[in-house]
Amino acid sequence: MQGQSLSGTSFTSLKQLQEHIDAYVNAYNEKADPFVWTKKKVRQRRFTGRRIT
């Protein structure tokens, strides 16, 4: 949010900041898509020829 909405802005009151944040959240929620978590496949490495202590 800081990089998308708050960067380079200044506010004279706490109420003004709150209104700006509320407007950002409402606009973001209107166009938001569901987030899908993904995980890369982890491959196991064999320890042939190595000594593990």
TAMO-V521830 format. One record per residue. N is the residue number from 1. RES is the residue in three letters. SS is DSSP state (@ for helix, = for strand, . for the rest). BURIAL is b if it has 24 or more other ideal C-beta (glycine too) atoms within 12 Angstrom, else e. Layout:
((N	RES	SS	BURIAL) (N	RES	SS	BURIAL))
This chain:
((1	MET	.	e) (2	GLN	@	e) (3	GLY	@	e) (4	GLN	@	e) (5	SER	@	e) (6	LEU	@	e) (7	SER	.	e) (8	GLY	.	e) (9	THR	.	e) (10	SER	.	e) (11	PHE	.	e) (12	THR	.	e) (13	SER	.	e) (14	LEU	@	e) (15	LYS	@	e) (16	GLN	@	e) (17	LEU	@	e) (18	GLN	@	e) (19	GLU	@	e) (20	HIS	@	e) (21	ILE	@	e) (22	ASP	@	e) (23	ALA	@	e) (24	TYR	@	e) (25	VAL	@	e) (26	ASN	@	e) (27	ALA	@	e) (28	TYR	@	e) (29	ASN	@	e) (30	GLU	@	e) (31	LYS	@	e) (32	ALA	.	e) (33	ASP	.	e) (34	PRO	.	e) (35	PHE	.	e) (36	VAL	.	e) (37	TRP	.	e) (38	THR	.	e) (39	LYS	.	e) (40	LYS	.	e) (41	LYS	.	e) (42	VAL	.	e) (43	ARG	.	e) (44	GLN	.	e) (45	ARG	.	e) (46	ARG	.	e) (47	PHE	.	e) (48	THR	.	e) (49	GLY	.	e) (50	ARG	.	e) (51	ARG	.	e) (52	ILE	.	e) (53	THR	.	e))
